Amino acid sequence: MVGCGAIAELGHLPGAAVAPDVDVTVLIDRDESRARAMAEAFGIAHVETDIARAADHAEAAIVALPPHLHRPAAETLFAAGLHVLMEKPLATSVADSDAMIAAAAKADRVLAVAMMRRFARSAQYLKTLIDSGMLGKIKRYHAASGAADAWPSRSPFTFDAAQAGGGALISNGCHDVDLMLWLLGPIETLDFRSDSDARMEGNCVLECRLQSGTEALIEISRTCTLSNAIHIEGERGTVIAPLMGEAITLLPLGAGRELLPDVPPPPLQFDQTMARQMADFVAAVRGEKAPIADGEAGRDMIALVERCYAEARPLSFAWDVPVTVAA
């Protein structure tokens, strides 16, 4: 485990603890005291401060460093013969993504990307449902992702565009963009609006038309709590799903939500979601299958994000509209 930040402590390590065939042997972080405290909490034998020591203890690595460090970390690990599960986003640019994909191919190692929402039961059910054709042609897709509370980050990198690659779109919305591409395929046209011209947006909206003809809308916010749900309208019905959860709601054509029982959704089993991601990585390392989210998938998401930033327009707000005041 390279990097001992919040996602390692709250996500990867709890997932590894319940994942079969996974043994975390070393934690690597420049903050040795932080790494030692986490090693004690999770029963991990070794602690290092130098990524070059990873190959002394392991055959694969999970990298959870700030995004601007992903490429050099991956290249070091691939050169040492390790497989890599890279925390999202894969990189801060398409160029770095391509370099990492090339390094993995040269070393004949696996490069997977931790797009964890793909491993939630709700997302996997959505994927199966759409691919089966049960909904018919998908007409509209809407995802709203936003929370006014804060992820307990151990580093301020998310507020530095050079380190994070941008603002809410790449840091938070990378999951939403990735899910849309995974579920529905590539886009054709887009309209991206952002509240920052310095790639440090707190709020943004992406509207696009997919090559399949689906009209898609993604809303992302770091300042407002949104529905945190996906609505998909097909020819034969509508699906409502949490961005990451254990169940979905399927409404046949003509049915309304008032027909459903008023029961709370099952709570997310986050450790199990992370364990499924790890099991997928293990299967790829063993040569049994390609990872569900490979380097190419990570690159596709970054390519769309780069295009959004290149074509960004200002996001309008209510207070931008002139108000006429009677004399």
C-alpha positions as CSV (number, residue, x, y, z in Angstrom):
1,M,0.0,0.0,0.0
2,V,1.7,3.1,-1.3
3,G,0.2,6.2,0.5
4,C,-1.4,6.2,3.9
5,G,-4.1,8.8,3.4
6,A,-7.9,8.6,4.0
7,I,-8.8,6.3,1.1
8,A,-6.1,3.8,2.3
9,E,-7.4,3.9,5.9
10,L,-11.1,4.0,5.1
11,G,-11.3,2.1,1.9
12,H,-8.4,-0.1,0.6
13,L,-7.2,-1.6,3.9
14,P,-10.7,-2.5,5.2
15,G,-11.4,-4.0,1.8
16,A,-8.2,-6.0,1.8
17,A,-9.1,-7.3,5.3
18,V,-12.1,-9.1,4.0
19,A,-10.8,-9.9,0.5
20,P,-9.8,-13.5,-0.1
21,D,-6.3,-14.1,-1.4
22,V,-5.0,-10.6,-0.4
23,D,-2.3,-10.1,2.2
24,V,-1.1,-6.5,2.8
25,T,2.6,-6.9,3.6
26,V,3.9,-3.3,3.7
27,L,2.7,0.3,4.1
28,I,4.8,2.9,2.4
29,D,4.5,6.6,3.2
30,R,6.9,9.5,3.7
31,D,5.2,10.1,7.1
32,E,6.6,7.1,8.9
33,S,4.7,7.7,12.2
34,R,1.4,7.8,10.2
35,A,2.3,4.6,8.4
36,R,3.3,2.9,11.7
37,A,0.1,3.8,13.4
38,M,-1.9,2.4,10.5
39,A,0.3,-0.7,10.4
40,E,-0.5,-1.4,14.0
41,A,-4.2,-0.8,13.5
42,F,-4.4,-3.2,10.6
43,G,-1.8,-5.8,11.7
44,I,0.6,-5.1,8.9
45,A,4.2,-6.3,9.4
46,H,6.4,-3.8,7.5
47,V,6.6,0.0,7.1
48,E,8.8,1.8,4.6
49,T,9.3,5.4,3.5
50,D,10.8,4.7,0.1
51,I,8.6,3.3,-2.8
52,A,11.7,1.6,-4.2
53,R,11.4,-0.9,-1.2
54,A,8.0,-2.1,-2.4
55,A,9.4,-5.0,-4.3
56,D,11.2,-6.3,-1.2
57,H,7.8,-7.1,0.3
58,A,5.2,-7.5,-2.4
59,E,4.3,-8.6,-5.9
60,A,1.6,-5.9,-6.4
61,A,0.9,-2.4,-5.2
62,I,-2.1,-0.2,-4.5
63,V,-1.1,3.4,-5.1
64,A,-3.0,6.1,-3.3
65,L,-0.9,9.1,-3.8
66,P,-1.9,12.6,-5.1
67,P,-2.6,12.3,-8.8
68,H,0.5,14.3,-10.0
69,L,2.6,11.5,-8.4
70,H,0.8,8.6,-10.1
71,R,3.0,8.4,-13.2
72,P,6.4,8.4,-11.5
73,A,5.1,5.9,-8.9
74,A,3.7,3.6,-11.5
75,E,6.9,3.7,-13.6
76,T,9.0,2.9,-10.6
77,L,6.8,0.0,-9.6
78,F,6.5,-1.5,-13.0
79,A,10.3,-1.3,-13.5
80,A,10.6,-3.3,-10.2
81,G,8.2,-5.9,-11.6
82,L,5.1,-5.1,-9.6
83,H,1.5,-5.0,-10.8
84,V,-0.4,-1.7,-9.9
85,L,-3.9,-0.8,-8.8
86,M,-3.9,3.0,-9.2
87,E,-6.2,5.2,-7.2
88,K,-8.4,7.4,-9.3
89,P,-7.9,9.5,-11.4
90,L,-5.3,7.5,-13.3
91,A,-3.3,10.6,-14.0
92,T,-3.7,14.4,-14.5
93,S,-3.3,14.2,-18.3
94,V,-3.7,11.9,-21.3
95,A,0.0,12.1,-21.9
96,D,0.8,10.7,-18.4
97,S,-1.9,8.1,-18.8
98,D,-0.4,6.9,-22.1
99,A,3.1,6.8,-20.5
100,M,1.7,4.6,-17.6
101,I,-0.1,2.3,-20.1
102,A,3.1,1.9,-22.1
103,A,5.2,1.2,-18.9
104,A,2.8,-1.5,-17.9
105,A,2.9,-3.1,-21.3
106,K,6.7,-3.0,-21.4
107,A,6.9,-4.7,-18.0
108,D,4.1,-7.1,-18.9
109,R,2.4,-6.1,-15.7
110,V,-1.3,-5.3,-14.9
111,L,-2.4,-1.7,-14.6
112,A,-5.9,-1.3,-13.1
113,V,-7.7,1.9,-11.9
114,A,-9.6,2.1,-8.7
115,M,-12.9,3.3,-10.1
116,M,-14.6,1.8,-7.1
117,R,-18.2,2.8,-8.0
118,R,-18.1,0.2,-10.8
119,F,-17.9,-2.4,-8.0
120,A,-21.0,-1.3,-6.0
121,R,-23.8,-3.8,-6.4
122,S,-26.1,-1.0,-7.7
123,A,-23.7,-0.2,-10.5
124,Q,-23.1,-3.8,-11.5
125,Y,-26.9,-4.4,-11.6
126,L,-27.3,-1.3,-13.8
127,K,-24.6,-2.5,-16.2
128,T,-26.3,-5.9,-16.4
129,L,-29.7,-4.4,-16.9
130,I,-28.6,-2.0,-19.6
131,D,-26.5,-4.6,-21.5
132,S,-29.4,-7.1,-21.4
133,G,-31.6,-4.7,-23.4
134,M,-34.5,-4.9,-20.8
135,L,-34.8,-1.1,-20.8
136,G,-34.8,-0.8,-24.5
137,K,-33.1,2.2,-26.1
138,I,-31.7,4.5,-23.4
139,K,-33.2,8.0,-23.9
140,R,-31.9,10.0,-21.0
141,Y,-29.2,9.7,-18.3
142,H,-29.0,12.0,-15.3
143,A,-26.4,11.8,-12.5
144,A,-26.3,14.3,-9.6
145,S,-23.2,14.1,-7.4
146,G,-22.6,16.6,-4.6
147,A,-22.1,16.9,-0.8
148,A,-21.6,19.9,1.4
149,D,-19.7,17.8,3.9
150,A,-16.0,17.0,3.4
151,W,-14.0,13.8,2.8
152,P,-11.5,13.5,5.6
153,S,-8.5,14.0,3.4
154,R,-5.0,13.8,4.9
155,S,-3.6,16.1,2.2
156,P,-4.6,19.5,0.7
157,F,-3.7,18.3,-2.9
158,T,-7.4,18.5,-4.0
159,F,-7.2,22.3,-3.8
160,D,-4.1,22.5,-6.1
161,A,-4.9,22.2,-9.8
162,A,-1.4,21.2,-10.6
163,Q,-1.5,18.3,-8.1
164,A,-5.1,17.2,-8.6
165,G,-5.4,18.0,-12.3
166,G,-8.3,20.3,-11.8
167,G,-11.2,20.8,-9.4
168,A,-14.5,19.0,-8.8
169,L,-14.8,17.5,-12.2
170,I,-11.6,15.4,-12.1
171,S,-11.4,14.9,-8.3
172,N,-15.1,14.1,-7.5
173,G,-16.7,13.8,-10.9
174,C,-14.2,11.4,-12.4
175,H,-16.4,8.6,-10.9
176,D,-19.5,10.1,-12.5
177,V,-17.9,10.5,-15.9
178,D,-16.4,7.0,-15.7
179,L,-19.8,5.4,-14.8
180,M,-21.5,7.1,-17.7
181,L,-18.8,5.9,-20.2
182,W,-18.9,2.4,-18.7
183,L,-22.6,2.1,-18.8
184,L,-23.4,3.8,-22.1
185,G,-20.3,4.1,-24.2
186,P,-18.5,7.1,-25.8
187,I,-19.8,10.6,-26.3
188,E,-20.4,12.6,-29.5
189,T,-20.9,16.2,-28.4
190,L,-20.6,18.0,-25.1
191,D,-21.3,21.3,-23.3
192,F,-19.3,21.8,-20.1
193,R,-20.0,24.7,-17.8
194,S,-17.8,25.5,-14.8
195,D,-17.8,28.1,-12.0
196,S,-14.0,28.5,-12.3
197,D,-11.8,29.6,-15.3
198,A,-8.7,28.3,-13.4
199,R,-9.6,24.6,-13.4
200,M,-10.5,24.7,-9.7
201,E,-14.2,24.5,-10.0
202,G,-16.5,23.8,-7.0
203,N,-19.5,23.3,-9.2
204,C,-19.9,22.2,-12.8
205,V,-22.4,20.7,-15.3
206,L,-21.7,18.4,-18.2
207,E,-24.4,17.9,-20.8
208,C,-23.6,15.6,-23.7
209,R,-25.0,13.4,-26.4
210,L,-23.6,9.9,-26.6
211,Q,-22.9,8.1,-29.8
212,S,-25.8,5.8,-29.0
213,G,-28.1,8.9,-29.1
214,T,-28.7,9.0,-25.3
215,E,-28.9,12.6,-23.9
216,A,-26.8,12.8,-20.7
217,L,-26.6,15.3,-17.9
218,I,-24.0,15.2,-15.0
219,E,-24.2,17.7,-12.2
220,I,-21.2,17.9,-9.7
221,S,-20.8,20.0,-6.6
222,R,-18.4,20.4,-3.8
223,T,-20.6,23.0,-2.0
224,C,-24.2,21.6,-2.3
225,T,-25.7,18.3,-1.3
226,L,-27.4,16.9,-4.4
227,S,-29.5,13.8,-4.8
228,N,-26.4,11.6,-5.3
229,A,-28.4,9.4,-7.6
230,I,-28.6,8.2,-11.2
231,H,-31.8,8.4,-13.2
232,I,-31.9,6.4,-16.4
233,E,-34.9,6.6,-18.7
234,G,-35.3,3.9,-21.3
235,E,-38.0,3.0,-23.8
236,R,-39.5,0.3,-21.5
237,G,-39.0,1.9,-18.0
238,T,-36.9,4.0,-15.7
239,V,-34.2,3.1,-13.2
240,I,-33.2,5.1,-10.2
241,A,-30.0,4.1,-8.4
242,P,-27.6,5.6,-5.8
243,L,-24.2,6.6,-7.1
244,M,-22.9,3.8,-5.0
245,G,-25.2,1.4,-3.1
246,E,-26.6,-2.1,-2.7
247,A,-29.9,-1.9,-4.7
248,I,-31.7,0.0,-7.5
249,T,-35.3,0.9,-8.1
250,L,-36.8,-0.3,-11.4
251,L,-40.0,1.3,-12.6
252,P,-41.8,-0.3,-15.7
253,L,-43.1,2.1,-18.3
254,G,-46.1,4.0,-16.8
255,A,-45.4,3.1,-13.2
256,G,-44.8,5.8,-10.6
257,R,-42.7,5.7,-7.4
258,E,-45.9,6.0,-5.3
259,L,-46.5,2.3,-6.0
260,L,-43.3,1.3,-4.2
261,P,-43.2,0.5,-0.5
262,D,-41.8,3.3,1.6
263,V,-38.7,1.5,3.0
264,P,-35.2,2.8,3.5
265,P,-32.5,1.5,1.1
266,P,-30.0,-1.1,2.4
267,P,-26.8,0.6,3.7
268,L,-23.8,0.5,1.6
269,Q,-21.3,-2.2,2.4
270,F,-18.2,-0.1,1.6
271,D,-15.7,-2.7,2.7
272,Q,-17.3,-5.4,0.5
273,T,-17.4,-3.0,-2.5
274,M,-13.6,-2.4,-2.0
275,A,-13.1,-6.1,-1.6
276,R,-14.8,-6.8,-4.9
277,Q,-12.5,-4.3,-6.6
278,M,-9.5,-6.0,-5.0
279,A,-10.7,-9.5,-6.1
280,D,-11.0,-8.2,-9.7
281,F,-7.4,-6.9,-9.5
282,V,-6.2,-10.3,-8.1
283,A,-7.9,-12.1,-11.0
284,A,-6.2,-9.8,-13.5
285,V,-2.8,-10.4,-11.8
286,R,-3.3,-14.1,-12.1
287,G,-4.1,-13.8,-15.8
288,E,-7.7,-15.0,-15.4
289,K,-9.3,-11.8,-16.9
290,A,-8.7,-8.2,-17.8
291,P,-9.5,-5.8,-14.9
292,I,-13.0,-4.2,-15.1
293,A,-11.3,-0.8,-15.0
294,D,-8.0,-1.0,-16.9
295,G,-5.5,1.7,-18.0
296,E,-7.5,2.3,-21.2
297,A,-10.7,3.0,-19.2
298,G,-8.7,5.4,-17.0
299,R,-7.3,7.1,-20.1
300,D,-10.8,7.5,-21.7
301,M,-12.1,9.2,-18.6
302,I,-9.1,11.6,-18.5
303,A,-9.5,12.3,-22.2
304,L,-13.1,13.4,-21.7
305,V,-12.1,15.5,-18.7
306,E,-9.4,17.3,-20.7
307,R,-11.9,18.0,-23.5
308,C,-14.3,19.4,-20.9
309,Y,-11.7,21.8,-19.5
310,A,-10.6,22.8,-23.1
311,E,-14.2,23.7,-24.1
312,A,-15.4,25.0,-20.7
313,R,-18.0,27.8,-20.6
314,P,-19.0,29.9,-17.5
315,L,-21.6,28.3,-15.3
316,S,-24.5,30.8,-14.7
317,F,-26.0,31.4,-11.3
318,A,-29.2,33.2,-10.3
319,W,-27.3,36.2,-9.0
320,D,-25.8,36.7,-12.5
321,V,-29.2,37.7,-13.9
322,P,-29.7,41.5,-13.9
323,V,-32.6,42.7,-11.7
324,T,-34.6,45.7,-12.6
325,V,-35.5,47.8,-9.5
326,A,-38.4,50.2,-9.8
327,A,-37.5,53.9,-9.2
